[in-house]
């Protein structure tokens, strides 16, 4: 029985452990923190339970595939979201309610986008072709170098190639007239940790997944139930997780990794290794690869840094839905500067999740649970957060004004995580929340490989390797890595 050590217990590491343990490998996981899950984690305080990171998901069938392939029934209970979310614009009291049903959505946009339904149908038809023509050929495929990547991408219909260079905002501007509609459809770029002005238009396929293909879903009991259910299965299979153990060095010989060394001086030896830490920064900061030196890492394109606020609030908020976006009226100017400024945004755009809208267990009776996420510059551009309290209070006051509820006077819990905390807690490079972004030079075969360049027994899973960021992509990354391992070992 071959032994595997997995570094990191994020969703990529946990799902890889599940897949390999079902194939007879003996698996052990090393986790830096005292709890599993990585960014998919949980915060508990004074009777409130917060999901610390992801708050909803799409492509839920990837969980069905994971559990089916591992011989167990999917234990995760999901509920579809409809409406998907609401969008508040500055100066407009009522939000736009974003329905999956395009006829209902056309009603929302009736005054601002004539003939919306026909425009959206055409746009989403093209997006569906992007999705289905690339899913198996590119997204769910391993690449043995750039030559292999170009061979596989050449099988994608040539009609899609111009959309790789065209930006998402350009495609939206060619499709819709209303600035509001363009902004709402472009929000998917932020799921990739970028803006629609930098994201290739082929990622309009994410609009297809949200409206047509699978929609958005919440997990009953909170997103951390995903981690808890996988941990139960792993425990029954004898998979051991060693917590409070951070890998800091390694030893290799003759093209093979011999062991990892943790900060306490312990040696961790196995036949095979999987790293669920960031596939780019781990190569640079732990393995000391020149290709991933500090300077070169800084020159890569990284996704947004999260500034998150967790609020436990006394009283019920009647004016807000489960998932909400709060935006201003200067979207182009804001998005152009948000990732490269050295200052905190003066008029921040942010997302608010209120899970207590559906799940009464996450907050005491008569209370609400709020998770606020504001995308901010990573630590390459803004390297301090001395103004974290002031910035958080600015967001809280803005939200209070928009929903007509005094949050400050009703606070029971207030916890803030700036990019500094995200960096230190989860080893996120410069506080980047979603790893490497998805520009043309950082997708597919240009992304850090899930197979190490030097060590024949070292592999990678997670957001910064193939196929990319997001919960379903990370599940696919574990499948791709385990396929390599089973084939090669």
C-alpha positions as CSV (number, residue, x, y, z in Angstrom):
1,X,0.0,0.0,0.0
2,X,1.5,3.3,-1.1
3,X,1.5,6.1,1.4
4,X,0.5,9.7,0.5
5,X,1.1,12.9,2.5
6,X,-1.2,15.8,1.6
7,X,0.0,19.3,2.7
8,X,-3.1,21.3,3.5
9,X,-6.7,20.4,4.2
10,X,-8.6,22.8,2.0
11,X,-11.3,21.4,-0.3
12,X,-8.6,20.3,-2.8
13,X,-6.7,18.3,-0.2
14,X,-9.8,16.8,1.4
15,X,-11.3,15.7,-1.9
16,X,-7.9,14.3,-3.1
17,X,-7.7,12.3,0.2
18,X,-11.2,11.0,-0.4
19,X,-10.4,9.9,-3.9
20,X,-7.0,8.3,-3.1
21,X,-8.3,6.5,0.1
22,X,-11.1,5.0,-2.1
23,X,-8.3,3.6,-4.3
24,X,-6.4,1.9,-1.5
25,X,-3.8,4.5,-0.8
26,X,-2.8,5.2,2.8
27,X,-3.3,8.9,3.3
28,X,-2.2,11.4,5.9
29,X,-2.9,15.1,5.9
30,X,-0.8,17.9,7.4
31,X,-2.7,21.0,8.4
32,X,-1.2,24.3,9.5
33,X,-4.2,25.3,11.5
34,X,-6.3,23.7,14.2
35,X,-9.3,23.1,11.9
36,X,-9.7,21.6,8.4
37,X,-11.1,23.4,5.4
38,X,-8.7,26.1,4.5
39,X,-10.7,29.1,3.2
40,X,-13.8,27.0,3.4
41,X,-13.9,27.4,7.2
42,X,-16.0,28.5,10.0
43,X,-16.1,31.1,12.8
44,X,-18.2,30.7,16.0
45,X,-18.8,33.4,18.6
46,X,-21.6,34.2,21.1
47,X,-24.1,31.8,19.5
48,X,-23.4,32.9,15.9
49,X,-21.9,30.7,13.3
50,X,-20.2,32.3,10.2
51,X,-18.9,30.7,7.1
52,X,-15.5,32.4,6.8
53,X,-15.2,32.1,3.0
54,X,-17.4,30.8,0.2
55,X,-21.1,31.3,0.8
56,X,-22.7,29.6,-2.2
57,X,-21.7,27.5,-5.2
58,X,-22.5,26.3,-8.7
59,X,-21.8,23.1,-10.7
60,X,-23.0,21.1,-7.7
61,X,-22.9,17.9,-9.8
62,X,-19.1,17.9,-9.2
63,X,-19.9,16.9,-5.6
64,X,-22.2,14.1,-6.9
65,X,-19.3,12.9,-9.1
66,X,-16.8,13.0,-6.2
67,X,-18.9,11.0,-3.8
68,X,-20.1,8.5,-6.5
69,X,-16.5,7.9,-7.7
70,X,-15.5,7.2,-4.1
71,X,-18.4,4.8,-3.5
72,X,-20.5,6.8,-1.0
73,X,-23.8,8.6,-1.2
74,X,-23.6,12.4,-1.4
75,X,-24.3,13.5,2.2
76,X,-24.4,17.2,1.4
77,X,-27.9,18.7,1.4
78,X,-28.3,21.6,-1.1
79,X,-31.0,24.1,-1.8
80,X,-31.3,26.1,-5.0
81,X,-31.3,29.9,-4.8
82,X,-34.0,31.7,-6.8
83,X,-33.7,34.6,-6.9
84,X,-30.0,34.2,-7.2
85,X,-29.1,37.5,-5.5
86,X,-30.1,41.1,-5.3
87,X,-28.1,44.1,-6.5
88,X,-28.3,47.5,-4.8
89,X,-27.1,50.6,-6.7
90,X,-26.2,53.8,-4.9
91,X,-29.1,56.3,-5.1
92,X,-31.8,53.6,-5.8
93,X,-33.7,52.3,-2.8
94,X,-35.1,49.2,-4.3
95,X,-32.7,46.4,-5.4
96,X,-32.7,44.6,-8.7
97,X,-33.8,41.0,-8.0
98,X,-31.8,38.6,-10.2
99,X,-34.0,35.7,-11.1
100,X,-32.9,32.6,-12.9
101,X,-36.1,32.8,-15.0
102,X,-35.2,35.2,-17.8
103,X,-38.8,36.3,-18.3
104,X,-39.0,37.4,-14.7
105,X,-35.6,39.1,-15.1
106,X,-36.8,40.9,-18.2
107,X,-39.5,42.4,-15.9
108,X,-36.8,43.7,-13.6
109,X,-35.0,45.4,-16.5
110,X,-38.1,46.4,-18.5
111,X,-37.5,50.1,-18.2
112,X,-33.8,50.1,-18.9
113,X,-33.1,47.3,-21.4
114,X,-35.6,46.9,-24.3
115,X,-35.8,43.5,-25.8
116,X,-33.7,42.1,-22.9
117,X,-34.9,38.5,-23.2
118,X,-33.8,38.1,-26.9
119,X,-30.5,39.8,-26.1
120,X,-29.9,37.6,-23.1
121,X,-30.9,34.4,-25.0
122,X,-28.4,35.1,-27.7
123,X,-25.6,36.0,-25.2
124,X,-26.3,32.9,-23.0
125,X,-26.4,30.6,-26.1
126,X,-22.9,31.7,-27.0
127,X,-21.8,31.3,-23.4
128,X,-23.2,27.7,-23.3
129,X,-21.1,26.9,-26.4
130,X,-18.0,28.3,-24.6
131,X,-18.8,26.0,-21.6
132,X,-19.6,22.8,-23.4
133,X,-16.9,23.1,-26.1
134,X,-14.2,23.6,-23.4
135,X,-15.4,21.6,-20.4
136,X,-13.9,18.2,-21.4
137,X,-11.2,19.4,-23.8
138,X,-9.6,22.0,-21.5
139,X,-11.2,22.3,-18.1
140,X,-11.2,18.6,-17.2
141,X,-7.9,17.7,-18.9
142,X,-4.3,17.3,-17.7
143,X,-1.6,18.9,-19.8
144,X,1.9,17.4,-20.4
145,X,3.5,20.7,-21.1
146,X,2.6,23.6,-23.4
147,X,2.7,21.5,-26.6
148,X,0.1,19.2,-25.3
149,X,-2.0,22.1,-24.1
150,X,-1.9,23.7,-27.6
151,X,-2.9,20.3,-29.2
152,X,-5.9,20.0,-26.9
153,X,-7.0,23.6,-27.2
154,X,-6.8,23.3,-31.0
155,X,-9.7,20.9,-30.7
156,X,-11.9,23.7,-29.4
157,X,-13.9,25.2,-32.3
158,X,-12.0,28.0,-34.0
159,X,-15.0,30.3,-33.7
160,X,-14.3,30.7,-30.0
161,X,-10.7,31.9,-30.4
162,X,-11.5,35.7,-30.8
163,X,-13.3,35.6,-27.5
164,X,-10.1,34.6,-25.7
165,X,-8.6,38.0,-26.5
166,X,-11.8,40.0,-26.2
167,X,-12.6,41.2,-22.7
168,X,-15.9,40.4,-20.9
169,X,-16.9,44.0,-20.6
170,X,-16.5,44.5,-24.4
171,X,-18.7,41.5,-25.1
172,X,-21.3,42.8,-22.7
173,X,-21.2,46.2,-24.3
174,X,-21.8,44.7,-27.7
175,X,-24.8,42.8,-26.3
176,X,-26.6,45.2,-23.9
177,X,-27.3,48.9,-23.8
178,X,-28.0,49.5,-20.1
179,X,-25.0,50.2,-17.8
180,X,-26.9,48.5,-15.0
181,X,-27.4,45.2,-17.0
182,X,-23.8,45.2,-18.1
183,X,-22.6,45.7,-14.5
184,X,-24.8,42.9,-13.1
185,X,-23.8,40.4,-15.8
186,X,-20.2,41.3,-15.2
187,X,-20.2,40.5,-11.5
188,X,-19.1,36.9,-12.4
189,X,-15.6,38.3,-13.1
190,X,-15.3,39.0,-9.4
191,X,-15.9,35.3,-8.7
192,X,-12.6,34.8,-10.5
193,X,-11.0,37.6,-8.4
194,X,-10.7,40.0,-11.2
195,X,-12.7,42.7,-13.1
196,X,-14.6,42.4,-16.4
197,X,-12.1,44.7,-17.9
198,X,-9.3,42.2,-17.5
199,X,-11.3,38.9,-17.7
200,X,-11.5,37.2,-21.2
201,X,-15.0,37.2,-22.6
202,X,-15.0,33.4,-22.8
203,X,-15.7,33.5,-19.1
204,X,-19.2,34.6,-19.9
205,X,-19.7,30.9,-19.6
206,X,-20.1,31.7,-15.8
207,X,-23.3,33.6,-16.7
208,X,-24.5,30.4,-18.4
209,X,-23.8,28.4,-15.3
210,X,-25.6,30.8,-13.0
211,X,-28.8,31.3,-15.2
212,X,-29.1,28.1,-17.2
213,X,-26.8,25.3,-16.5
214,X,-26.9,24.7,-12.7
215,X,-27.7,28.0,-10.9
216,X,-26.5,28.8,-7.4
217,X,-27.0,26.7,-4.4
218,X,-26.6,27.0,-0.6
219,X,-25.7,24.2,1.7
220,X,-28.2,23.4,4.5
221,X,-26.5,24.0,7.8
222,X,-23.8,26.3,6.2
223,X,-21.0,25.8,3.8
224,X,-18.8,24.2,6.4
225,X,-21.0,21.1,6.3
226,X,-19.1,20.2,3.2
227,X,-15.9,19.9,5.2
228,X,-17.6,18.2,8.2
229,X,-19.2,15.5,6.0
230,X,-15.9,14.7,4.1
231,X,-14.1,14.5,7.4
232,X,-16.5,11.9,8.7
233,X,-15.9,9.7,5.7
234,X,-12.1,10.2,5.9
235,X,-12.1,9.2,9.6
236,X,-14.0,6.0,8.8
237,X,-11.4,5.3,6.2
238,X,-8.5,5.8,8.6
239,X,-7.2,9.0,7.1
240,X,-5.2,10.8,9.7
241,X,-5.1,14.6,9.9
242,X,-2.2,16.2,11.9
243,X,-3.2,19.7,12.9
244,X,-1.0,22.6,13.9
245,X,1.7,21.4,11.6
246,X,3.2,23.7,9.0
247,X,5.6,22.5,6.4
248,X,8.7,24.8,6.1
249,X,11.4,22.8,4.3
250,X,12.1,19.6,2.3
251,X,14.8,17.2,1.3
252,X,15.1,15.6,-2.1
253,X,17.4,13.1,-3.8
254,X,17.8,12.0,-7.4
255,X,14.7,13.7,-8.7
256,X,12.4,12.6,-5.9
257,X,11.1,14.3,-2.8
258,X,12.2,12.3,0.2
259,X,10.5,14.2,3.0
260,X,8.9,17.4,4.2
261,X,10.1,19.1,7.4
262,X,7.7,21.1,9.6
263,X,8.4,24.1,11.8
264,X,8.7,21.9,14.8
265,X,11.5,19.8,13.2
266,X,9.5,16.7,12.4
267,X,10.2,14.8,9.2
268,X,7.2,13.6,7.2
269,X,8.0,10.7,4.9
270,X,5.8,9.1,2.2
271,X,5.9,7.5,-1.2
272,X,3.9,10.4,-2.8
273,X,3.1,13.9,-1.9
274,X,0.3,16.4,-2.8
275,X,0.4,20.1,-1.9
276,X,-2.8,21.9,-1.3
277,X,-1.1,25.1,-0.6
278,X,-0.9,27.7,-3.4
279,X,0.8,25.9,-6.3
280,X,2.8,29.0,-7.3
281,X,3.9,30.5,-4.0
282,X,4.7,27.1,-2.5
283,X,7.1,26.4,-5.3
284,X,8.8,29.8,-4.7
285,X,8.7,30.2,-0.9
286,X,9.2,26.5,0.2
287,X,10.9,24.8,-2.8
288,X,13.0,27.9,-3.7
289,X,12.3,27.6,-7.5
290,X,13.8,30.5,-9.5
291,X,10.8,30.5,-11.8
292,X,8.7,31.4,-8.7
293,X,11.1,33.8,-7.0
294,X,9.6,36.7,-5.0
295,X,10.1,39.1,-7.9
296,X,8.5,36.8,-10.4
297,X,5.6,36.0,-8.0
298,X,5.0,39.7,-7.6
299,X,4.9,40.1,-11.4
300,X,2.1,37.5,-11.8
301,X,-1.5,38.5,-11.9
302,X,-3.2,37.6,-8.6
303,X,-6.9,37.7,-7.7
304,X,-8.5,40.2,-5.4
305,X,-7.7,40.4,-1.7
306,X,-10.7,40.0,0.6
307,X,-11.5,42.4,3.4
308,X,-14.2,40.5,5.4
309,X,-16.4,41.5,8.2
310,X,-18.5,39.1,10.3
311,X,-21.4,40.7,12.2
312,X,-23.8,39.2,14.8
313,X,-26.7,41.6,15.0
314,X,-29.6,41.9,17.4
315,X,-33.0,42.2,15.6
316,X,-34.4,41.0,12.3
317,X,-33.5,42.8,9.0
318,X,-36.6,42.6,6.8
319,X,-35.2,44.6,3.8
320,X,-32.4,42.2,2.7
321,X,-32.2,38.9,1.0
322,X,-29.7,36.0,1.5
323,X,-27.2,37.2,-1.1
324,X,-26.7,40.9,-1.9
325,X,-24.4,43.2,-3.8
326,X,-24.0,46.9,-2.9
327,X,-22.6,49.0,-5.7
328,X,-22.0,52.6,-6.5
329,X,-22.5,54.5,-9.7
330,X,-18.9,54.7,-11.0
331,X,-18.3,51.1,-11.8
332,X,-15.8,51.6,-14.6
333,X,-13.6,54.0,-12.6
334,X,-13.9,51.9,-9.4
335,X,-13.0,48.6,-11.1
336,X,-10.1,50.2,-12.9
337,X,-8.4,51.3,-9.7
338,X,-9.6,48.9,-7.0
339,X,-6.8,46.3,-7.4
340,X,-3.8,48.7,-7.8
341,X,-4.4,51.5,-5.4
342,X,-2.5,51.9,-2.1
343,X,-5.6,53.4,-0.4
344,X,-8.7,51.9,1.0
345,X,-11.7,52.5,-1.3
346,X,-13.5,55.7,-0.2
347,X,-16.8,54.5,-1.5
348,X,-16.5,50.7,-1.4
349,X,-18.4,48.1,-3.4
350,X,-19.2,45.0,-1.4
351,X,-21.1,41.7,-1.1
352,X,-23.3,40.8,1.9
353,X,-24.4,37.3,2.8
354,X,-27.2,36.9,5.4
355,X,-27.4,33.1,5.9
356,X,-29.9,33.6,8.8
357,X,-32.4,34.5,6.1
358,X,-32.7,30.8,5.4
359,X,-30.9,29.1,8.3
360,X,-32.2,30.0,11.8
361,X,-29.5,27.8,13.4
362,X,-26.6,30.1,12.5
363,X,-27.8,32.9,14.8
364,X,-29.6,33.2,18.2
365,X,-33.4,33.7,18.0
366,X,-34.3,37.2,16.9
367,X,-30.8,37.9,15.5
368,X,-29.1,38.1,12.1
369,X,-25.8,36.7,10.9
370,X,-24.0,38.9,8.3
371,X,-20.9,38.2,6.3
372,X,-19.5,41.2,4.3
373,X,-16.8,40.8,1.6
374,X,-15.2,43.8,0.0
375,X,-12.6,43.2,-2.7
376,X,-9.5,45.3,-2.0
377,X,-5.9,45.7,-3.3
378,X,-3.6,42.9,-2.3
379,X,-0.5,43.5,-0.1
380,X,1.7,44.3,-3.1
381,X,-0.2,47.6,-3.5
382,X,-1.5,48.3,0.0
383,X,0.9,46.7,2.5
384,X,-0.7,47.9,5.8
385,X,-4.2,48.0,7.2
386,X,-3.8,50.5,10.0
387,X,-7.2,51.9,8.9
388,X,-9.0,48.5,9.1
389,X,-11.4,49.6,11.9
390,X,-12.2,52.9,10.1
391,X,-12.7,51.1,6.8
392,X,-15.0,48.5,8.4
393,X,-17.1,51.1,10.1
394,X,-17.5,53.0,6.8
395,X,-18.9,49.9,5.2
396,X,-21.1,49.1,8.2
397,X,-22.5,52.7,8.1
398,X,-23.1,52.6,4.4
399,X,-24.9,49.3,4.7
400,X,-27.0,50.6,7.6
401,X,-28.1,53.6,5.5
402,X,-29.0,51.4,2.5
403,X,-31.1,48.8,4.4
404,X,-32.5,51.3,6.9
405,X,-31.3,49.4,9.9
406,X,-28.8,50.7,12.6
407,X,-26.2,47.9,12.6
408,X,-23.8,49.7,14.9
409,X,-26.3,50.1,17.8
410,X,-27.3,46.4,17.5
411,X,-23.9,44.7,17.2
412,X,-23.3,41.6,19.3
413,X,-20.3,40.3,17.4
414,X,-17.9,42.1,15.1
415,X,-14.9,40.4,13.6
416,X,-12.6,41.8,10.9
417,X,-10.2,40.0,8.6
418,X,-8.0,42.2,6.4
419,X,-5.7,40.8,3.7
420,X,-3.0,40.6,6.4
421,X,-5.0,38.1,8.4
422,X,-6.0,36.1,5.3
423,X,-2.3,36.0,4.3
424,X,-1.1,34.8,7.8
425,X,-4.0,32.5,8.5
426,X,-4.0,30.6,5.2
427,X,-0.6,31.4,3.6
428,X,-2.4,33.3,0.8
429,X,0.3,35.1,-1.3
430,X,0.1,38.8,-0.5
431,X,-3.4,38.2,0.8
432,X,-4.8,37.2,-2.6
433,X,-8.1,35.5,-1.8
434,X,-8.5,33.2,-4.9
435,X,-4.9,32.6,-6.0
436,X,-3.7,33.3,-9.5
437,X,-6.2,35.2,-11.7
438,X,-7.4,33.9,-15.1
439,X,-5.8,36.1,-17.7
440,X,-4.7,34.5,-21.0
441,X,-1.2,33.9,-19.8
442,X,-2.4,32.1,-16.6
443,X,-5.0,29.6,-17.8
444,X,-4.7,26.0,-19.0
445,X,-1.2,25.0,-19.8
446,X,0.1,28.4,-18.7
447,X,-1.1,27.8,-15.1
448,X,1.3,26.2,-12.7
449,X,1.1,22.5,-13.4
450,X,-0.4,19.9,-11.0
451,X,2.7,17.8,-11.6
452,X,6.0,19.1,-10.2
453,X,8.7,20.0,-12.7
454,X,11.5,18.4,-10.8
455,X,10.1,15.8,-8.3
456,X,8.5,12.8,-9.9
457,X,6.4,12.1,-6.7
458,X,5.0,15.6,-6.0
459,X,1.7,16.9,-7.2
460,X,-0.6,19.9,-6.6
461,X,-4.3,20.6,-6.1
462,X,-6.1,23.8,-5.4
463,X,-7.0,27.2,-6.9
464,X,-3.7,28.2,-8.5
465,X,-3.1,25.0,-10.5
466,X,-5.4,23.6,-13.2
467,X,-8.2,24.1,-13.9
468,X,-8.6,27.2,-11.7
469,X,-10.4,28.9,-8.8
470,X,-13.8,28.1,-7.3
471,X,-15.2,25.2,-5.4
472,X,-16.1,23.0,-8.4
473,X,-12.8,23.8,-10.1
474,X,-10.9,22.7,-7.0
475,X,-12.9,19.4,-7.0
476,X,-11.9,18.9,-10.6
477,X,-8.3,19.7,-9.7
478,X,-8.3,16.8,-7.2
479,X,-9.6,14.5,-9.8
480,X,-6.9,15.5,-12.3
481,X,-4.1,15.1,-9.8
482,X,-5.3,11.7,-8.6
483,X,-5.7,10.6,-12.2
484,X,-2.0,11.4,-12.7
485,X,-1.0,9.6,-9.5
486,X,-2.9,6.5,-10.3
487,X,-1.6,6.4,-13.9
488,X,2.0,7.1,-12.9
489,X,2.3,5.2,-9.7
